[in-house]
Amino acid sequence: MAFERITEQSSLYRHLEKKSIEEITRNINEEDAKVAAAVKNVLPQVNDLIGAVVKKMKAGGRLFYIGAGTSGRLGILDASECPPTFGVPQGLVIGVIAGGKNAIENAIENAEDNEAQAWKDLNEYHISPADFVVGIASSGTTPYVMSALEYCRKHQIVTGSICCNPDSPISKLADYPVEVIVGPEFVTGSTRMKSGTAQKMILNMITTTAMIQLGRVEDNKMVNMQLTNKKVVNRGVKMLMEKGNLKNLDEATTLLLKYKSVKKALENL
């Protein structure tokens, strides 16, 4: 089958500039409704990828995301939320974006075409075969990301990929490829929309499932979350009182603040 960029196909909707606000939001919502079904279709591939990630992380390895533009930003977002949510150290999950930190807020011209930079960026973290790398690229053709996976293969580093086109070049470079086909975008080629939503959903699955498997969640609670603000402290106190069968609010608050996490407080009751 010839490679086809569905992500670049013309929108199913015409003359958007003539539509009312109500029409635009309804049509966007109709397209967004297709995303969850598309993700459901690739759950077996997502499960295989997660299983491989968990195996590496249980052995002491790290998880890397690498991407350009929206895909790179989504990887950084997912990585940055792991320490506060699950209480893991900074650097266990790492997001790498073409163009570096400046590209998080600003578009960096031609960064996604810089093939040589990808391996340099990964090497800044002393990457090794103990780690796992997921390349994220809506098109499945981003040179920066493809180059990263090629270098990883040469250095015996296991990889996965997430893209939104079938039979994409990036999938051929990954050990655990995922192709989530969401169809043409509402605005032609604007992959920050459905493609980005699908990628975010899969990234949520990867880290959430991995952290549960690593014992960072108990029952359905974030017992290792960082106490970063009053809202989280209050959540932690409530959790501690429920799980520890404590009746006194002040006692629970004192315990939580002393041990810095619900899990450690429970262990010291």
Secondary structure, 3 states (H helix, E strand, C coil): CCCCCHHHCCCCCCCHHHCCHHHHHHHHHHHHHHHHHHHHHCHHHHHHHHHHHHHHHHCCCCEEEEECHHHHHHHHHHHHCHHHHHCCCCCCEEEEECCCHHHHCCCCCCHHHCHHHHHHHHHCCCCCCCCEEEEECCCCCCHHHHHHHHHHHHCCCEEEEEECCCCCHHHHHCCEEEECCCCCCCCCCCCCCHHHHHHHHHHHHHHHHHHHHCCCCECCECCCCCCCCHHHHHHHHHHHHHHHCCCCHHHHHHHHHHHCCHHHHHHCC
